[in-house]
Amino acid sequence: MFLFLTVVQAIVAAALVGVILMQRSEGGGLGVGGSASGMMSARGAADLLTRTTTVLAVLFVILSISLAFLAASEGQPTTIDQSLDRNAGAVVAPAEPANDVPLVDGDPLAAAAAQADAAKEQAPADSAVPLDQ
């Protein structure tokens, strides 16, 4: 029921937007010509669009109140959810690092620079990179 009313609400809202956009800002309506006393004269179109806007607006408000009432009545739990109990699990210590960072005089950056210098010394003389890498 809730899904059906939500779809009807969306259709009414789209129709309401369309009808409002068809009206002139002066309150004229479509401005489509026709017979002077016909239904689709400028005055007849304005009356038709005004009435349609009123009906769609009232229907939109009624559907909004109905959907709010349904959501409030269907959404109340009967019990309190205790699944997020903070004291349920044991505290686990963080894992130890996989390998220790080498230090040179207590400075990890100096150790990294020393490793980079050692890697440069072991590199081959030509600086060509193989294509398969």
Solvent accessible surface area in square Angstrom, and as a share of the most:
residue,aa,sasa,rsa
1,M,156,0.70
2,F,84,0.35
3,L,135,0.67
4,F,131,0.54
5,L,22,0.11
6,T,56,0.33
7,V,76,0.44
8,V,41,0.24
9,Q,27,0.12
10,A,62,0.48
11,I,113,0.57
12,V,10,0.06
13,A,32,0.25
14,A,68,0.53
15,A,43,0.33
16,L,27,0.13
17,V,87,0.50
18,G,31,0.29
19,V,15,0.09
20,I,88,0.45
21,L,141,0.70
22,M,91,0.41
23,Q,56,0.25
24,R,118,0.43
25,S,113,0.73
26,E,141,0.63
27,G,54,0.52
28,G,24,0.23
29,G,2,0.02
30,L,65,0.32
31,G,30,0.29
32,V,76,0.44
33,G,64,0.61
34,G,62,0.59
35,S,73,0.47
36,A,105,0.81
37,S,114,0.74
38,G,27,0.26
39,M,123,0.55
40,M,79,0.35
41,S,15,0.10
42,A,56,0.43
43,R,191,0.70
44,G,14,0.14
45,A,0,0.00
46,A,15,0.12
47,D,60,0.31
48,L,68,0.34
49,L,10,0.05
50,T,79,0.46
51,R,161,0.59
52,T,43,0.25
53,T,28,0.16
54,T,76,0.44
55,V,97,0.55
56,L,25,0.13
57,A,37,0.29
58,V,82,0.47
59,L,74,0.37
60,F,66,0.28
61,V,81,0.47
62,I,96,0.49
63,L,14,0.07
64,S,41,0.27
65,I,115,0.58
66,S,40,0.26
67,L,23,0.11
68,A,64,0.49
69,F,144,0.60
70,L,36,0.18
71,A,49,0.38
72,A,58,0.45
73,S,66,0.42
74,E,114,0.51
75,G,55,0.53
76,Q,135,0.60
77,P,114,0.72
78,T,138,0.80
79,T,106,0.62
80,I,145,0.74
81,D,112,0.58
82,Q,129,0.57
83,S,87,0.56
84,L,158,0.79
85,D,82,0.42
86,R,228,0.83
87,N,136,0.70
88,A,83,0.64
89,G,61,0.59
90,A,94,0.73
91,V,150,0.86
92,V,128,0.74
93,A,82,0.64
94,P,122,0.77
95,A,100,0.78
96,E,151,0.68
97,P,97,0.61
98,A,112,0.87
99,N,119,0.61
100,D,126,0.65
101,V,104,0.60
102,P,70,0.44
103,L,105,0.52
104,V,64,0.37
105,D,147,0.76
106,G,57,0.55
107,D,60,0.31
108,P,63,0.40
109,L,141,0.70
110,A,38,0.29
111,A,5,0.04
112,A,55,0.43
113,A,56,0.43
114,A,51,0.40
115,Q,106,0.47
116,A,49,0.38
117,D,79,0.41
118,A,46,0.36
119,A,60,0.46
120,K,152,0.65
121,E,147,0.66
122,Q,154,0.68
123,A,56,0.43
124,P,106,0.67
125,A,115,0.89
126,D,95,0.49
127,S,111,0.72
128,A,81,0.63
129,V,110,0.63
130,P,75,0.47
131,L,181,0.90
132,D,131,0.68
133,Q,170,0.76
